[in-house]
Amino acid sequence: FITKSNPLVQVPNINKTIEAFKKVDFKVVIDMFMTDTVRHADLVLPATSVLEEDDFMYSSMFSPYLNYSKKVIEPLNGIIGEFELFKRLAKKMGLKDYPDIEKEEFFRRALKPLTETFDVSYEYLKENYFTIKNDDIPWKDGKFNTPSGKYELYSESAKKRGLSPIPVYISKDKEEDYNLRLLTPHYKNSLHSQHFVFEDNIPTAYANEKTLKKNGIDSSRKVKLESKYGNLIANIEVNENIGDDIIMIYEGWWHKSGSVNFLTPDETSDIGEQAAY
């Protein structure tokens, strides 16, 4: 059951992930668009848009403002939002501990820590934008969650795991037959794959002039980027802000264009068990 995500674009080594996805007996996906993940679903449920539901909006990454978003139009064809869907599913499944409450009560409960902390009323938040100010300095007390309690430039934890206690540069010539590194940063104008629904072009790959000349690449032509996991076709654009021997493509492109994660390995980080893109 997948909602609020597009994993078949965002996870590493997409070809391997698709094969794993096919082994799941029954897959349900909720979305507003025919994403690459939706295309592999057995049952697709349409989602309500931001204009079709009351909601409070806040982004911890881009803005300090909390805003109330009032419903503008009724959903088409009897579509229900996820709040109502999960409530009905809980009833059908007999989940007695699931809160059977109206959305207004859900908002009040969810915002209670904020209203109490900042001494602001729920009614005020519905009529005004609110700035969540945070003047805390991270680790102001100088205490870190490490064995020594200090910021560890030299990591004893890494050393105990048989890893280098300090960062080590891995030369690209040790990475088999590949002579370029691929960087896949976030696109600044949207979150992951969201706005690429409207993009039908192939991706743009960026590199500096020195790298292109060294590898005999003509920036006026399309290129094929290949790793041992997959490949994609891209346009080339010169960007002198890119380091030597580096190709950069923004992450988020859909399969119809060419996703960078067709090229990335399914590996985990040395510490922390996170995806190593």
C-alpha positions, 0 to 999 in steps of 0.5 A: 500500500503506497501513498505520498511517494513514488518509489519506482523513481526514487529508490536506487537500482530501479531495474532490480526494484521493479523486479522485486515489486512484481513479486508482491501479490497485490499492490495499491497506490494512491496518487493524483497522477499516473506515476511510474509506481502507479503504472505497476499497481494492481489497484489505483485510487485517485487522491484529492488535490490540495484544492479539494480538502481543508488542511494545514500546511507546513514545510520544515525544509522550505518555509517557517510558515504554517497556513490553513488551506481552505477547501475551494471545490468539492472532489469530483466523482465522489473521490474521498481523501486519505483521512476519510479512506483510512478511517473507513478502512479501520472500521471495515477491519475492526481496528478499534483503537483507530480514532473515529473522529471528524477531521476538525477534531483531528486538526485540533489534536494534531495542533495541540502541542503547537497551540500550547507551546506558543499560546495561540488558539486554534481559531487564530491559526485558521484565520492567520498564517503563523510563523514557527520561530525556532531560536534553538542552537543545535547541540548548544550544550556541546554534547553529542550522541557519540561514545565520547559525548564529543563531535568525533572527527576521528570515529572510534565507532567506525574503527570498531566496525572495521572502517576507516575512522576518518573519511577516505577518498576512493579514487575513481580508478578503483571503481572498475572500468568507469572513468566518471563520477555521477552526482544526482542532487535535488532539484531546487524547484520541486520535491523529488519527482513531483514536477517532472510529471510535466516534463517529457524531455530527456534529462540534461547532464552537466559537465565542465569543458575539460571533462567533455574534451578529455572524454571526446564528448560533443556537447551538441549531441545526445549522450548515453550514460551507462553503469553496470546497473542500467543506462539512460540517454541525456542532453549535455550542457557545459557548466564550469561549476562542475568539478573535473571527471564529474557528470551531474544530473538532477534526480527526479526524472521519470522513466519516460525521460530517464531516471538517474536511479537506473544507474545507481547501486542498491547499497547501504551506507557504511554506518546508519543503514541508509541508501548509498546513492 
